[in-house]
């Protein structure tokens, strides 16, 4: 049996692992290592066992912990157990969809692995050296736990480059058409696991879309603006809530084409929906100059701050679009505004939007704080995993 390789930390650097945090940064390592993705034993400076983890010589996150239990073995059975636990958790959650996040990285004890289920198709991202090394075993365990026969790989995120890994896409198990239709609440939505963003769709906003439909109905919102609309999930929700005119704005023509397809698929009058291919910031400025106003606005932009180092620049971008949206919002209107930037905390995001309100001269009542759907959990020991945060604000008259 080959001896397990060891990574020994510098004095005092064991504290985070003792608190069950799953990451070891390069600056914490004193000596030791392994091959890309290889399981290593992580020890404190005095030789105390801390964790079993996957080693990555290229990443600033030098080790991602698989387990803090010294008796546990990292083998195929380990991944079978972790995946079965994650799938069982989702089965107990009140998810009104057959599109479900099954594996959410660190929150499910599987760092660097994201898996979504879209009806009968699985879509996975292997984002770390460790998940890459165990890819075959993970794929087998996923099919066994779900009963699915098709698994598409979408390991094309730039994060893989930080691990020294090349992009990989294609069928990992099974084959066939990559277009999938899912049910979400009372609606049907389509996606392409080969071409869509991330694994194909944004399941994290599922419950927020349902809440938005209800708010549109309760507030009687007639004119709705959906910015950074992607394939129109919030647009479908607004139409379901009774909006008479929904404007969807995005800079992707293929995404807008799918918005139109979703309107038709769900039986809504196409005259109630319009799509605009434009830069959102420029569009908001043009609408302000034209004297337009809306009863409800959704701002769901892409990640402006991938890390805390980008937070200041991102804050300016978030503040600008929220200032413009608040000025366009009719008195009594509803704004749903989001940040999916891990580098921007919920507290900072609230301050940014408050600053936007001051600059816009607009006051608002905060009626809800919003987060990702429950199949995108966080763990007690890894607060960095809480990436999506949102505010529902009603403009005061």
Number of C-alpha atoms within 10 A of each C-alpha: 3 4 6 11 15 20 24 24 24 16 13 10 18 21 12 14 20 14 13 16 19 25 20 22 14 16 12 16 22 15 11 14 22 17 14 20 21 19 26 26 23 29 20 22 18 10 12 11 19 24 25 27 27 28 31 25 18 15 19 14 19 22 31 29 27 24 19 20 11 11 8 12 13 16 11 14 13 17 21 18 12 17 23 17 17 20 19 14 13 17 13 8 10 10 17 14 18 15 23 26 26 27 29 21 22 24 20 21 21 23 24 20 22 23 22 26 21 25 15 16 21 28 25 26 25 28 25 30 28 26 23 19 17 17 15 14 16 22 20 16 21 25 16 14 16 17 10 16 15 19 25 25 21 27 25 18 16 12 17 21 15 17 22 15 19 13 15 14 14 15 17 17 16 11 13 8 8 16 14 15 15 18 15 20 15 11 17 16 22 19 21 16 27 19 13 17 15 18 28 21 21 18 22 18 19 22 20 19 20 21 18 23 22 17 18 24 17 11 15 16 24 19 22 28 27 24 29 21 26 28 27 27 24 29 31 27 24 30 23 21 22 19 23 16 20 26 19 26 25 23 16 16 16 13 22 22 14 18 26 20 16 22 24 13 15 15 10 15 11 14 10 16 20 16 19 17 15 17 14 20 15 11 17 23 14 12 14 15 10 9 9 13 20 23 23 31 27 23 21 19 20 13 17 21 21 16 13 13 11 14 20 13 11 22 18 13 16 21 20 18 21 27 22 20 30 28 22 24 24 21 18 17 25 29 26 22 24 25 25 21 24 21 21 27 19 22 9 13 22 17 14 22 23 18 16 24 21 12 16 17 11 17 17 19 12 14 11 12 15 19 22 21 18 16 22 23 19 19 14 11 15 15 12 13 17 19 20 21 21 21 20 22 23 24 22 14 10
